[in-house]
Amino acid sequence: MKRNIVKVIGPAAMCVLMMIAPASAQSFHQLTANDFWGTPRANAGGVVAYTNCTIDYRYQARREGRGYRLNFNIRLILNNNKSWLDKSRVNTPQQLSEILKHEQGHYTIAFLEQQELLRIVSNTRFSNNYNYEAMAIFNRIDAKYKQLNADYDEDTAHMTDRKQQHSWDAYFQQKLQFLPGDTES
């Protein structure tokens, strides 16, 4: 069974949720300027960088008692060709560092979504209507992280509010610290 679902997570970071490709476990990725291969958009409304991710998932269902256990594979992909950084607007190494820190936040939000999906679906027992139930879980979690992404850009004013950016950086660090398993790459 294949299903494609497109979900936009935020203006500065878009993650697409699709049930297509084989997936495997992965580690957290620290962004660098080399991760941004795409062409900067001329009409980006003052945005200097854009991070694009995909969450691929697939599953196999197996009968277990009166319900089903779904074996999920969920993978987060950084789409380098769609992610961009307008290097012509970066004047100092410090500015580049701040931009990358902000974009790292968008990637981190996508990573946290992937991790929550893995955690929730692995602990869920599904009924005969498992396709609908799985989709409902993905839609609910995706909506949560879409809102988190919007809040992140609004609160940080796309990284220009340094105090708020610092607060979000601390929030992300704490969330990553308490994730089960290894998040280092």
C-alpha positions as CSV (number, residue, x, y, z in Angstrom):
1,M,0.0,0.0,0.0
2,K,1.3,3.4,-0.9
3,R,0.0,6.8,0.1
4,N,1.4,10.3,-0.4
5,I,0.5,13.0,2.0
6,V,2.0,16.5,1.8
7,K,2.2,18.6,4.9
8,V,3.9,22.0,5.1
9,I,5.5,22.5,8.5
10,G,6.4,26.2,8.4
11,P,7.5,29.0,6.1
12,A,11.2,28.6,6.7
13,A,11.1,24.8,6.9
14,M,8.9,22.4,5.0
15,C,8.7,18.8,5.8
16,V,6.8,16.4,3.6
17,L,5.1,13.5,5.2
18,M,4.9,10.5,2.8
19,M,4.4,6.8,3.2
20,I,6.6,5.6,0.4
21,A,10.3,4.7,0.7
22,P,12.0,2.1,2.8
23,A,13.3,3.7,6.0
24,S,15.8,2.9,8.7
25,A,16.9,4.4,12.0
26,Q,19.2,7.3,11.9
27,S,21.0,9.8,14.1
28,F,20.5,13.5,14.6
29,H,22.3,15.6,12.0
30,Q,24.1,18.9,12.8
31,L,23.6,21.3,9.9
32,T,26.5,23.1,8.1
33,A,26.5,25.5,5.2
34,N,27.3,22.6,3.0
35,D,23.9,21.1,3.6
36,F,22.2,23.9,1.6
37,W,22.5,23.1,-2.1
38,G,19.3,24.8,-3.4
39,T,18.9,28.1,-5.1
40,P,17.8,31.0,-2.8
41,R,14.3,32.3,-3.6
42,A,14.1,35.9,-4.8
43,N,10.7,36.4,-3.1
44,A,11.6,34.9,0.3
45,G,10.3,37.9,2.3
46,G,13.6,38.6,4.0
47,V,14.3,35.0,4.9
48,V,18.0,34.2,4.4
49,A,17.7,30.4,4.6
50,Y,15.2,27.6,4.1
51,T,15.4,24.0,5.4
52,N,13.4,21.3,3.7
53,C,13.0,17.8,5.2
54,T,11.0,14.7,4.3
55,I,9.7,12.1,6.8
56,D,9.3,8.9,4.9
57,Y,7.3,6.1,6.5
58,R,6.0,2.7,5.7
59,Y,4.6,-0.2,7.7
60,Q,3.7,-3.8,7.6
61,A,0.7,-5.0,9.5
62,R,0.6,-8.3,11.3
63,R,-2.4,-9.8,13.1
64,E,-1.9,-10.0,16.9
65,G,-4.9,-11.3,18.9
66,R,-7.9,-9.3,18.0
67,G,-5.9,-6.4,16.6
68,Y,-2.9,-5.6,14.6
69,R,0.7,-4.6,15.4
70,L,2.2,-2.4,12.7
71,N,5.9,-2.6,12.1
72,F,6.9,0.9,11.1
73,N,10.0,2.2,9.3
74,I,10.3,6.0,9.7
75,R,13.1,8.1,8.3
76,L,13.9,11.8,8.3
77,I,15.6,13.1,5.2
78,L,17.2,16.5,4.8
79,N,16.5,17.6,1.2
80,N,19.7,19.4,0.3
81,N,18.6,20.3,-3.2
82,K,15.5,22.1,-1.8
83,S,17.2,23.6,1.2
84,W,18.9,26.9,0.5
85,L,21.1,29.6,2.1
86,D,21.5,33.0,0.5
87,K,25.2,33.3,1.0
88,S,25.2,36.7,-0.7
89,R,23.4,38.1,2.4
90,V,25.8,36.5,4.9
91,N,28.5,39.0,5.9
92,T,30.3,37.4,8.8
93,P,31.1,34.0,10.2
94,Q,29.0,35.0,13.3
95,Q,26.0,35.8,11.1
96,L,26.4,32.4,9.4
97,S,26.6,30.7,12.7
98,E,23.4,32.4,13.9
99,I,21.6,31.5,10.6
100,L,22.7,27.9,10.9
101,K,21.6,27.7,14.6
102,H,18.2,29.0,13.6
103,E,17.9,26.5,10.7
104,Q,19.1,23.8,13.0
105,G,16.0,24.5,15.0
106,H,13.8,23.7,12.0
107,Y,15.6,20.5,11.4
108,T,15.4,19.6,15.1
109,I,11.6,20.1,15.0
110,A,11.4,17.6,12.1
111,F,13.7,15.2,14.0
112,L,11.5,15.5,17.2
113,E,8.5,14.8,15.1
114,Q,10.1,11.7,13.6
115,Q,11.1,10.5,17.1
116,E,7.6,11.0,18.5
117,L,6.1,9.2,15.6
118,L,8.4,6.2,16.2
119,R,7.6,6.2,19.9
120,I,3.8,6.5,19.5
121,V,3.3,4.0,16.7
122,S,5.6,1.4,18.3
123,N,3.4,1.5,21.4
124,T,0.0,1.4,19.6
125,R,-2.2,-1.6,19.0
126,F,-4.3,-1.1,16.0
127,S,-7.7,-2.5,15.0
128,N,-8.8,-3.8,11.6
129,N,-9.1,-0.1,10.6
130,Y,-5.3,0.3,11.0
131,N,-4.8,2.4,7.8
132,Y,-7.2,5.1,9.1
133,E,-5.8,4.8,12.6
134,A,-2.2,5.1,11.5
135,M,-3.0,8.1,9.3
136,A,-4.9,9.8,12.2
137,I,-1.8,9.4,14.4
138,F,0.5,10.9,11.7
139,N,-1.9,13.8,11.0
140,R,-2.3,14.6,14.7
141,I,1.5,14.6,15.4
142,D,2.2,16.4,12.1
143,A,-0.2,19.2,13.1
144,K,1.5,19.5,16.5
145,Y,4.9,20.0,14.9
146,K,3.6,22.3,12.1
147,Q,2.3,24.6,14.9
148,L,5.6,24.3,16.8
149,N,7.5,25.3,13.7
150,A,5.2,28.3,13.1
151,D,5.6,29.3,16.8
152,Y,9.4,29.0,16.5
153,D,9.6,31.4,13.5
154,E,7.1,33.8,15.1
155,D,8.7,33.8,18.5
156,T,12.3,34.2,17.1
157,A,11.1,36.6,14.3
158,H,13.1,34.3,12.0
159,M,16.1,34.4,14.3
160,T,16.3,38.2,14.7
161,D,15.0,38.1,18.3
162,R,18.2,36.8,19.8
163,K,16.7,36.4,23.3
164,Q,13.9,34.2,22.0
165,Q,16.3,32.3,19.8
166,H,18.4,31.5,22.8
167,S,15.3,30.3,24.7
168,W,14.4,28.0,21.8
169,D,18.0,26.8,21.5
170,A,17.8,25.8,25.2
171,Y,14.4,24.1,24.7
172,F,15.8,22.1,21.7
173,Q,18.9,21.1,23.7
174,Q,16.7,19.9,26.6
175,K,14.3,17.9,24.3
176,L,17.3,16.2,22.5
177,Q,19.0,15.4,25.8
178,F,16.0,13.5,27.1
179,L,15.2,11.5,24.0
180,P,15.5,7.8,24.3
181,G,18.5,6.5,22.4
182,D,21.5,8.2,20.7
183,T,20.9,11.5,19.0
184,E,24.6,12.2,18.1
185,S,25.8,11.8,14.5
